[in-house]
Structures are given as C-alpha cells and as structure tokens.
Amino acid sequence: MTTRVLVCVAGAETPGFWTHVRDLLPPDAAVDLFHVIDDAAARELEMRVFRRPGHPPPRTLDERARAAEQRGSDAILDDAARALGLAADVAVGRGRPEQEIVRRAIEGDAALVIVASRPGEDATEPGPHSLGHVARFVVDHAPCPVLVVRLTPARPFVPQPMPPTAPRPPRP
C-alpha cells in the first residue's frame, strides 16, 4: 500500500527544504507536488481597476494573465520536481492557497501534508511567528497529519533566566 504525500510548493523552498523532505518521506510514498495560484491579485484588479465586482477584466487581458500565471506555476513545479529528485505527480490549483491545499488533501486522500514554514526573515525565529497564515490554516484544518519543514535552520533555543522577583513583604 502506498502512502499519498501532498507536498505544497510555493517557490521559495531552499535546497535544504528538499533534502529534509526526501529524508522524511515514508519509503512507500507516492508524492504529489502541489502549487496554488493565488487569485487574490485578480480579484483586487477587478475591484480597483474595473471597479465592478463580478465583472472581470477584458478577456484578452485575463487570458494573457492566466497563461503567464500557468507558465510561472509550471516553472515552479519543474524546479521542485528537479530539486526533490524523485518521481512525483504535479498539479496546479487556483484560489486561496490555504483552502486549496486542504481541499486537495481531502480529494487526493493524502496521508500526510508537507508545508514549509514562513518564508523570509522570521522563518528562523521559533514561536508563533514561525508559521505563515497558509501553513497555520493547513495545520488547523487538514484531514491528516501535517509536517512543517523550516526553510532555514532555526537558531538554537537558549532559555532566558527568569527575572528576579521582589521579596514578599513579611506577614503582619
């Protein structure tokens, strides 16, 4: 029996991320690489430029934008497949990334979802800011276990000494 593993690809993954993913995959893993085109920019364009919600931009502009997004997604997934170095199925979703990832996990019967921690400077800091909103949503709503892999190594945790407390006043 194979274990379906959904690996979420944003395009910011480092070589170290892919090394960790390869090392952590179950031996019988069937890997699905999944990238989501966030359509928030298209919705924003619709609201701000065309000022008519529900009325998309002219068809040729919309088609060119979608084609460019698809080419970008294909390139991201090609790079991811090459970096992973294992056989994998690839798929592109469109919508809100956090919701599309959970939907894909449900529909694809994933046994495990792998996401990256927050990209950028805060990724090295342990604590509540180490996860972005997409990873947090997936952790909270996925129908299966979720493995979060840091994009960059965390600095070692060094416990801070507790500040001294004021002495208690004597009891009367």
N, C-alpha and C positions, 0 to 999 in steps of 0.2 A: 504494500500500500504506500502511495506517495503522500508526502506532506506538502500541501499547497502553501507557498510563502509569497505574500504580496510585499514587494519592496517598492516603497514610494520614492520617486526620483524628482527632485526639484531643480537640479542642475548645478547646485552649489556644493555637491559632495566632493570630499577630498579623496586622494588615493588611500589614505588611512581608513576612511569610512568603508571603502570596498574591501580592504583587507579584513576588517572586522566582520563584515557581512559574510565573506567567504568562510572565515574561521567559525562563525556561529551558526551557519546553516546546518540543518539536520542532513545526515547522509543521503536520505531518500527524497530530498527537497525537489519540488517542481516549482521553479521560480517564475513569478510574473513581475516584470518591471512596469511600473505604472506612473505616468506623468499626467498632471491635470493642467489644462489651460484655464487659468483663472479668467472668467469672463467679466469680472468687475470693471475692468477698463472699458469694455464695450458698453456696458450699462451706463457708466459715467459719461461716455461720449454721447450716448443717446440723450441723457438728461441735460448736459451742459451745452453741447453744440447744437443739437437739433431741437432741444427744449420741448420735446414731445415724447413723454414716456410711452413706450409701446410702439413707437414709430422708429424703426431702425434707420441707420444712415443709408444713402443710396446704395443700390445693390452692387454696383461695381466696386465701390469702396469697401463694403462689407466682405465681398468675395476675396478681394486682394488682402485684406487684413486677416481673414481666416486662413488663407493659403500661407501667408507669412508665419502665422502662429503655428500652423501644422508643420511647416519646414523647420521651425525652431524646436518644436517638440520632437520631431524625428531625429534631429541632430543630438538633442539631449539624451534621448533613449539609445541612439547608436553609441555615443560616448560611454553611457552607463553599461551597456552590454559588453563593450570592449574592456572597460575597467573591471567589471565583475569577472570576466574570463570564463564564464560558464554558460551553458545553454540556458536560454530564458525566453519566455514569451514576452512580447512588449505590447502595451496598449496605451492609448491616449484618451483621457476624459476631458470634459468641458463643463465648467460650472464653478462652484465654491469648492476648493481643494479638499477641505476637511470633510465635507459631506460626500463628495465623490469617492474619496478613499474608503470611507465606511461603507458606502453603497457597493463598491467593488469587492470589498472583503466579504460582504454578505452574499452577493450574487455569485462570486467566484469560490465560495465555500472555503475561504482561507483559514488555515490552521494557525497562522502566525502573520502578523503585520510588522514590517520593519520600517521605522521612520528615523530621520535624522533629528538631532536636537536643533535648537535655534541657530540659524546661521549668523555669522557676524561676531562682533567683539564680545557679546555677552555669553557666547557659547561655552567659554571656558569657566565661567563662574558657576559653582554649584548653587543650587537653591531654586526658588520658584521661577526665576527668570531664565533658567537654562532651557526651558521648552517654549517654543513659539505657540501661537494660538492654534495652528493646524495640528501640531503634534499633541497638544493638550486635548483638543477635541477628539482626536483619534484614540488617545489613551482612555478617555472617558466614555466613548460610545462604540468602540469596535466590538464585534461579537466574539472576539478571540483574543488571545494574549498579544500584547504589543511590546516589541523590543525597540527601545530608543538607543540609538548609537550616536555618540558625540562626534561632531565633525572635526573638532580639535581636542587635543588631550586636556583634561582638567588639571588645574594646578592642584598640588597636594593639599588636602584639608589639614589646616593647623588649628586645633582648638584654641580659642582665646581664653585666658584666665578670667574667672568671674571677678567683677569689680568688688572691692572690699565693701562690706556692709557696715553701716553705722552701728555702734554698740547700742544695745537696748538700754533704755533707762531703768534704773533699779525700781523694783516694786515697792510701793509705799507700805 
